[in-house]
Amino acid sequence: MKLQVLAAAAALSLAFAGSSIAADGKIIVTLKTPVAAKTKVIAAGAVFNCEGSTCVAAVAPSRTDTAKGCKALSKEVGEVVTFGSLTNDDLAKCGAVSATTRTQAAN
């Protein structure tokens, strides 16, 4: 009986772990201005490898593929043209933050 309860608990915990693992995915980003050299950036819970005008997070939590995630990355590498599955509205919010950040840095 105890073994059956433990087996059921193990199966249930694996089911929940599997759903969080399945939520993780790859995010591809296109930058407006290429980075000068290969760069590794941690933003919004993901590690982005950037080269030229492309950044890729091989594994990212679902919270990364959001306007907030885009804003976090744009603060590090500049204006973002595309970001994972974001819509144009979310990208506009993301671009506004990166433009504001650069304007403040120039002053």
Backbone as ProteinMPNN parsed JSONL, in Angstrom:
{"seq_chain_A": "MKLQVLAAAAALSLAFAGSSIAADGKIIVTLKTPVAAKTKVIAAGAVFNCEGSTCVAAVAPSRTDTAKGCKALSKEVGEVVTFGSLTNDDLAKCGAVSATTRTQAAN", "coords_chain_A": {"N_chain_A": [[0.834, -1.194, 0.0], [1.902, 1.284, 0.867], [3.869, 1.564, -1.049], [2.376, 1.874, -3.374], [1.178, 4.34, -2.898], [3.437, 5.997, -2.808], [4.359, 5.638, -5.425], [2.228, 6.763, -6.864], [2.378, 9.41, -5.957], [4.9, 10.122, -6.947], [4.46, 9.91, -9.712], [2.55, 11.919, -10.053], [4.013, 14.224, -9.31], [5.93, 14.221, -11.341], [4.302, 14.711, -13.513], [3.527, 17.377, -13.076], [6.046, 18.587, -13.157], [6.749, 18.038, -15.763], [4.96, 19.67, -17.181], [5.916, 22.229, -16.583], [8.41, 22.114, -17.714], [7.765, 21.769, -20.368], [6.741, 24.255, -20.902], [8.936, 25.825, -21.209], [10.954, 27.239, -23.747], [12.464, 28.008, -26.969], [13.652, 31.219, -27.807], [13.863, 33.581, -30.302], [15.46, 36.515, -31.263], [15.553, 39.584, -33.029], [17.735, 42.224, -33.523], [17.798, 45.804, -33.876], [20.187, 47.207, -34.21], [23.233, 45.667, -34.749], [25.149, 43.757, -32.33], [28.474, 44.485, -31.206], [30.286, 42.438, -30.673], [30.313, 38.867, -29.991], [27.998, 38.202, -27.483], [26.838, 37.424, -24.234], [23.87, 37.529, -22.549], [21.904, 37.895, -19.673], [18.564, 37.991, -19.204], [15.305, 38.54, -18.044], [15.038, 35.96, -16.92], [16.284, 34.239, -18.7], [19.05, 33.045, -20.678], [20.564, 34.763, -23.145], [22.235, 34.383, -26.163], [24.0, 36.47, -28.094], [24.801, 37.53, -31.349], [25.935, 39.482, -33.928], [23.038, 40.717, -35.417], [21.28, 39.086, -34.126], [19.81, 37.432, -31.368], [19.608, 34.597, -29.291], [17.785, 32.601, -27.102], [18.151, 29.547, -25.946], [16.723, 27.981, -24.142], [14.003, 29.067, -22.392], [11.979, 30.422, -19.792], [8.379, 30.697, -19.816], [7.634, 33.25, -19.043], [9.514, 34.89, -20.119], [8.987, 35.411, -22.832], [7.536, 37.867, -23.251], [6.308, 41.302, -23.139], [7.627, 42.507, -21.014], [9.902, 40.877, -20.802], [11.104, 41.455, -23.235], [11.645, 44.179, -22.866], [13.533, 43.99, -20.808], [15.679, 42.731, -22.121], [16.179, 44.593, -24.175], [17.166, 46.755, -22.764], [19.714, 45.944, -22.296], [20.919, 45.316, -24.802], [19.994, 47.041, -26.771], [17.622, 48.415, -29.19], [14.91, 46.329, -30.107], [13.753, 44.439, -32.842], [12.284, 42.129, -33.569], [10.843, 39.755, -31.329], [10.648, 36.725, -30.162], [7.413, 35.456, -29.909], [6.051, 37.865, -29.833], [3.577, 40.409, -30.406], [2.99, 43.21, -32.657], [2.07, 45.366, -31.103], [3.083, 44.788, -28.515], [5.791, 44.83, -29.148], [6.096, 47.514, -29.808], [5.82, 48.724, -27.307], [8.078, 47.714, -26.112], [10.129, 48.815, -27.727], [9.814, 51.51, -27.157], [10.777, 51.708, -24.574], [13.51, 51.058, -24.894], [14.352, 53.181, -26.497], [13.929, 55.359, -24.777], [15.715, 54.709, -22.73], [18.201, 54.925, -24.052], [18.155, 57.67, -24.698], [18.239, 58.897, -22.184], [20.736, 57.983, -21.349], [22.401, 59.328, -23.093], [22.281, 61.927, -22.232]], "CA_chain_A": [[0.0, 0.0, 0.0], [2.774, 2.447, 0.914], [4.562, 1.643, -2.333], [1.431, 2.414, -4.352], [1.013, 5.763, -2.6], [4.662, 6.657, -3.246], [4.382, 5.617, -6.895], [1.241, 7.737, -7.316], [2.927, 10.74, -5.668], [5.996, 10.347, -7.89], [3.866, 10.133, -11.035], [1.9, 13.225, -10.017], [5.033, 15.272, -9.319], [6.516, 14.235, -12.679], [3.329, 15.331, -14.415], [3.649, 18.814, -12.891], [7.372, 18.981, -13.644], [6.703, 17.97, -17.218], [4.259, 20.825, -17.727], [6.766, 23.417, -16.505], [9.487, 21.928, -18.677], [7.183, 21.972, -21.693], [6.507, 25.682, -21.07], [10.193, 26.432, -21.613], [11.175, 27.112, -25.176], [13.487, 28.804, -27.628], [13.222, 32.553, -28.219], [14.777, 34.203, -31.257], [15.292, 37.961, -31.245], [16.296, 40.348, -34.024], [18.076, 43.554, -33.026], [17.874, 46.861, -34.887], [21.606, 47.462, -34.398], [23.993, 44.478, -34.334], [26.126, 43.89, -31.247], [29.831, 44.571, -31.745], [30.958, 41.146, -30.515], [29.458, 37.853, -29.351], [27.633, 38.648, -26.145], [25.907, 36.593, -23.479], [23.076, 38.426, -21.713], [20.847, 37.267, -18.872], [17.435, 38.908, -19.107], [13.977, 37.935, -17.841], [15.121, 34.543, -16.573], [16.846, 33.443, -19.784], [20.384, 33.406, -21.155], [20.553, 35.054, -24.569], [23.517, 34.45, -26.859], [23.814, 37.444, -29.168], [25.866, 37.677, -32.335], [25.389, 40.288, -35.013], [21.727, 41.287, -35.094], [20.415, 38.016, -33.622], [19.997, 36.876, -30.026], [18.834, 33.369, -29.133], [17.718, 31.928, -25.81], [17.823, 28.153, -26.287], [15.691, 27.545, -23.206], [13.521, 30.236, -21.66], [10.663, 30.245, -19.171], [7.307, 31.364, -20.565], [7.568, 34.67, -18.66], [10.492, 35.641, -20.907], [8.394, 35.782, -24.108], [6.544, 38.888, -22.93], [6.808, 42.67, -23.311], [8.606, 42.738, -19.938], [11.128, 40.194, -21.195], [11.668, 42.234, -24.33], [12.188, 45.396, -22.262], [14.745, 43.629, -20.064], [16.762, 42.487, -23.073], [16.491, 45.825, -24.908], [17.994, 47.596, -21.894], [21.088, 45.429, -22.356], [21.498, 45.211, -26.148], [19.442, 48.028, -27.689], [16.267, 48.258, -29.724], [14.538, 45.007, -30.61], [12.844, 44.475, -33.99], [11.383, 41.0, -33.317], [11.135, 39.093, -30.061], [9.828, 35.526, -29.988], [6.062, 35.486, -30.474], [5.379, 39.12, -29.491], [2.822, 41.13, -31.425], [3.491, 44.56, -32.932], [1.747, 46.233, -29.963], [4.058, 44.516, -27.466], [7.093, 45.296, -29.63], [6.097, 48.971, -29.715], [6.095, 49.025, -25.897], [9.472, 47.344, -25.887], [10.952, 49.8, -28.418], [9.718, 52.793, -26.47], [11.658, 51.655, -23.412], [14.906, 51.102, -25.306], [14.634, 54.535, -26.978], [14.002, 56.194, -23.583], [16.954, 54.372, -22.029], [19.326, 55.503, -24.798], [18.079, 59.127, -24.597], [18.716, 59.251, -20.858], [22.161, 57.689, -21.279], [23.112, 60.324, -23.878], [22.275, 63.221, -21.521]], "C_chain_A": [[0.873, 1.25, 0.0], [3.481, 2.645, -0.419], [3.65, 2.228, -3.409], [1.231, 3.917, -4.153], [2.245, 6.53, -3.07], [4.742, 6.719, -4.769], [3.407, 6.643, -7.458], [1.752, 9.164, -7.099], [4.051, 11.081, -6.638], [5.454, 10.653, -9.287], [3.221, 11.514, -11.114], [2.93, 14.352, -10.059], [5.729, 15.352, -10.667], [5.583, 14.893, -13.687], [3.416, 16.85, -14.311], [4.989, 19.325, -13.393], [7.387, 18.99, -15.161], [6.012, 19.169, -17.82], [5.103, 22.081, -17.627], [7.934, 23.316, -17.468], [8.962, 22.193, -20.082], [6.94, 23.454, -21.962], [7.781, 26.411, -21.491], [10.403, 26.229, -23.1], [12.249, 28.043, -25.675], [12.893, 30.149, -28.031], [14.297, 33.133, -29.133], [14.431, 35.684, -31.348], [16.115, 38.575, -32.372], [16.503, 41.763, -33.487], [18.117, 44.558, -34.172], [19.335, 47.144, -35.235], [22.387, 46.255, -33.909], [24.92, 44.765, -33.152], [27.523, 43.824, -31.853], [30.561, 43.229, -31.702], [29.969, 40.154, -29.916], [29.254, 38.249, -27.897], [26.665, 37.668, -25.522], [25.203, 37.514, -22.493], [22.041, 37.611, -20.958], [19.749, 38.314, -18.699], [16.143, 38.114, -18.969], [14.034, 36.428, -17.629], [15.699, 33.653, -17.653], [18.251, 33.936, -20.13], [20.306, 33.553, -22.673], [21.98, 35.099, -25.086], [23.297, 35.331, -28.073], [25.056, 37.494, -30.052], [25.274, 38.406, -33.526], [24.059, 40.892, -34.594], [20.744, 40.236, -34.573], [20.811, 37.605, -32.208], [19.097, 35.651, -29.921], [18.932, 32.895, -27.693], [17.261, 30.506, -26.113], [16.721, 27.606, -25.408], [15.286, 28.757, -22.378], [12.18, 29.935, -21.02], [9.62, 31.065, -19.934], [7.224, 32.848, -20.232], [8.545, 35.527, -19.46], [9.88, 36.161, -22.194], [7.225, 36.739, -23.895], [7.146, 40.264, -23.203], [7.844, 42.998, -22.239], [9.941, 42.086, -20.262], [11.846, 40.946, -22.293], [12.321, 43.508, -23.788], [13.5, 45.107, -21.537], [15.918, 43.405, -21.014], [17.158, 43.774, -23.788], [17.325, 46.792, -24.073], [19.464, 47.194, -21.978], [21.713, 45.537, -23.747], [20.936, 46.214, -27.153], [18.085, 47.626, -28.238], [16.061, 46.902, -30.395], [13.526, 45.158, -31.741], [11.819, 43.348, -33.885], [11.815, 40.326, -32.031], [10.171, 37.924, -29.895], [8.481, 35.646, -30.669], [5.323, 36.794, -30.182], [4.686, 39.75, -30.686], [3.435, 42.514, -31.64], [3.213, 45.512, -31.774], [2.752, 46.047, -28.837], [5.446, 44.996, -27.882], [7.195, 46.815, -29.562], [6.395, 49.406, -28.281], [7.557, 48.773, -25.591], [10.4, 48.382, -26.511], [10.952, 51.144, -27.724], [10.654, 52.825, -25.268], [13.108, 51.773, -23.834], [15.273, 52.497, -25.818], [14.777, 55.488, -25.8], [15.318, 55.948, -22.856], [18.149, 55.012, -22.733], [19.333, 57.026, -24.692], [18.61, 59.58, -23.252], [20.213, 59.032, -20.737], [22.97, 58.75, -22.021], [23.206, 61.67, -23.155], [23.224, 63.255, -20.394]], "O_chain_A": [[0.626, 2.177, -0.771], [3.667, 3.777, -0.864], [4.105, 2.993, -4.26], [1.126, 4.671, -5.121], [2.116, 7.599, -3.667], [5.146, 7.736, -5.334], [3.725, 7.324, -8.433], [1.577, 10.025, -7.96], [4.14, 12.217, -7.103], [5.946, 11.558, -9.962], [3.336, 12.198, -12.131], [2.736, 15.335, -10.774], [6.088, 16.446, -11.103], [6.041, 15.56, -14.615], [3.385, 17.544, -15.328], [5.054, 20.395, -13.998], [7.987, 19.876, -15.771], [6.43, 19.651, -18.873], [5.021, 22.935, -18.51], [8.4, 24.332, -17.985], [9.664, 22.79, -20.899], [6.931, 23.875, -23.119], [7.712, 27.496, -22.067], [10.072, 25.177, -23.647], [12.867, 28.775, -24.902], [11.771, 30.215, -28.535], [15.477, 33.17, -28.786], [13.267, 36.058, -31.491], [17.236, 38.142, -32.639], [15.554, 42.415, -33.052], [18.434, 44.2, -35.306], [19.682, 47.301, -36.405], [22.221, 45.85, -32.759], [25.414, 45.882, -32.998], [27.731, 43.186, -32.885], [31.358, 42.921, -32.588], [28.921, 40.542, -29.4], [30.199, 38.583, -27.182], [25.778, 37.143, -26.194], [25.849, 38.197, -21.698], [21.38, 36.745, -21.53], [19.972, 39.38, -18.126], [15.919, 37.14, -19.687], [13.165, 35.701, -18.111], [15.619, 32.43, -17.545], [18.589, 35.098, -19.902], [20.019, 32.594, -23.39], [22.834, 35.775, -24.513], [22.518, 35.0, -28.967], [26.19, 37.501, -29.574], [24.244, 38.005, -34.067], [23.962, 41.511, -33.534], [19.533, 40.455, -34.572], [21.992, 37.452, -31.897], [17.963, 35.662, -30.401], [20.023, 32.798, -27.133], [16.111, 30.289, -26.494], [15.871, 26.848, -25.876], [16.125, 29.394, -21.74], [11.335, 29.272, -21.622], [9.967, 32.026, -20.621], [6.781, 33.634, -21.069], [8.424, 36.752, -19.481], [10.221, 37.264, -22.62], [6.092, 36.469, -24.295], [8.342, 40.384, -23.465], [8.827, 43.686, -22.515], [10.996, 42.676, -20.025], [13.072, 41.059, -22.274], [13.421, 43.871, -24.205], [14.458, 45.874, -21.636], [17.033, 43.846, -20.735], [18.346, 44.025, -23.989], [18.108, 47.567, -24.622], [20.352, 48.017, -21.754], [22.906, 45.818, -23.867], [21.379, 46.226, -28.302], [17.485, 46.64, -27.812], [16.912, 46.408, -31.135], [12.559, 45.909, -31.62], [10.625, 43.573, -34.087], [12.996, 40.321, -31.681], [9.011, 38.116, -29.53], [8.408, 35.907, -31.869], [4.097, 36.836, -30.273], [5.145, 39.64, -31.823], [4.307, 42.932, -30.879], [4.036, 46.382, -31.487], [3.227, 47.026, -28.262], [6.196, 45.513, -27.054], [8.27, 47.349, -29.287], [7.146, 50.358, -28.068], [8.192, 49.553, -24.882], [11.37, 48.791, -25.874], [11.967, 51.84, -27.703], [11.257, 53.858, -24.977], [13.872, 52.508, -23.208], [16.395, 52.952, -25.596], [15.659, 56.347, -25.814], [15.964, 56.898, -22.413], [19.018, 55.583, -22.074], [20.405, 57.625, -24.605], [19.359, 60.554, -23.183], [20.897, 59.819, -20.083], [24.099, 59.048, -21.632], [24.106, 62.462, -23.432], [23.33, 64.271, -19.707]]}, "name": "protein", "num_of_chains": 1, "seq": "MKLQVLAAAAALSLAFAGSSIAADGKIIVTLKTPVAAKTKVIAAGAVFNCEGSTCVAAVAPSRTDTAKGCKALSKEVGEVVTFGSLTNDDLAKCGAVSATTRTQAAN"}
